[in-house]
Amino acid sequence: MSVTAISPIDGRYAAQTADLMADFSEFALIKCRVRVEVEWLLFLAELPGVTDLRMLTEEEQAFLHALTADFDPAQADRVKEIEQTTRHDVKAVEYYLQEKLRSTTLADTIPFIHFCCTSEDINNLAYAQMLQVGITQKWLPLAHRMTDRVAAMATEQRDVAMLAHTHGQPASPTTLGKELAVFVHRWRRQLRQIEALEYLGKFNGTVGNFHTHSVAYPDLPWEDLSRQFVERLGLTFNPLTTQIESHDTIAELAHALVRFNTILLGFDQDVWTYISLGYFKQRVVAGEVGSSTMPHKVNPINFENSEANLGISNALLTHLATKLPISRMQRDLTDSSALRNIGAAVAHSYVSLHATLRGLSVLEVSPIALARDLDPAWEVLAEPVQTVMRRAGVPDAYEKLKDLTRGAGITRDALREFISALDLQEDDKQRLLALTPATYTGLASSLVRHIEEMKH
């Protein structure tokens, strides 16, 4: 961790986000650019119609592949040195590759580096690859891990009765497992949408019309070849663009991540509240301090940390989703600077996932606290009593229960006395008399099965 870092992603949270560096750092961007340039040269060399570029030997192909495979931070530093002169990041990659090829048998292929390309051809494919790998191999596994942990808790606690709260007031009882399962179900829907996203790429020149291609080699099917090249990189071809790929993929991803983050933020706040009510206890971690002056405190810091980072992530993602798809006419450069914040946006969400997982790891359910709030809440049984009364045709059923219970507590004996005096069939009366706040949970326990049916 660098104490001189400006961003907490590269400072305070560096250890948590270290595995994202290979996908979202400046080094990662430069490496992906190198890969696109190298793959394009290899692709062109395979085309019989590109008559001025010879076939490459197996050794030459291996050399080119190694330029990407062996690319390291020292090589990236060299690209940055060249950029100090060019003042153009993509052109610096082109000159870097020229350096690498100049003293080899591939020197004659140098004119075909960056052939018929505009810088956005390289950049959009580089960013698409970075996002595809970073999301599918890093963010998604951690999101699934967190979701699965809550799913396991939901299954374990499916029958644990809990007083529900609507508007912060006591409401019909539920089970802790069912309430956790609601979040799992919501997360998994978002995760499926994120997993199904297409990562679009374009490779069609200065304003998207294959101008130079059709002049250099007019008889080649450039649109089909461009599609083949983009798909060769594992991306989905976008056939119709201006100079830039329209960034709709990134907007779709950003909005999906915002939805997932927002559900997680709501979860963090609910768990925080359950901790404050005592429904969850937090195991004490040796050496940790909850307050600089109050020794007794065990604060829900992990869920608070998660909530804060989710807010920052959503702010960045929302800006990217609404800014990137807009470009003045065929191209302006505002997307270039904005795109560099994608890694930070994902990283803040990543930090949140880690924080929530840490918080979950020290949670323990407190049956005593759950029972303390639930067992005396006989007023919540007004709902089933008035419902059965209405079914039986008792006039003013709702009003009678409202007069009995609204705004005031009611004891077990008082409610039983009320039920016993009702003109109901005996089986209905006995069913109501047998109810307790802890048994009045409806189908909550069985509803948990829905998350088991949608496992990833």
ABEGO torsion letter per residue (X at the ends): XBAABABAAABAAAAAAAAAAAAABAAAAAAAAAAAAAAAAAAAAABAABAABBBBBAAAAAAAAAAAAABBAAAAAAAAAAAAAAGBAAAAAAAAAAAAAAABAAAAAAAABGBGBBAAAAAAAAAAAAAAAAAAAAAAAAAAAAAAAAAAAAAAAAABBBBBBBGGBBBBBBBAAAAAAAAAAAAAAAAAAAAABBBBBBBAEAAGAGAAAAAABAABBAAAAAAAAAAAAGBBBBABBBABBAGAAAAAAAAAAAAAAAAAAAAAAAAAAAAAAGABBBBBBBGBBABAABAABBBBAAAAAAAAAAAAAAAAAAAAAAAAABBBEABBAAAAAAAAAAAAAAAAAAAAAAAAAAAAAABBBBAAAAAAAAAABAAAAAAAAAAAAAAAGBBGAAAAAAAAABGBBBBAAAAAAAAAABBBBAAAAAAAAABBAAABAEAAAAAAAAAAAABX
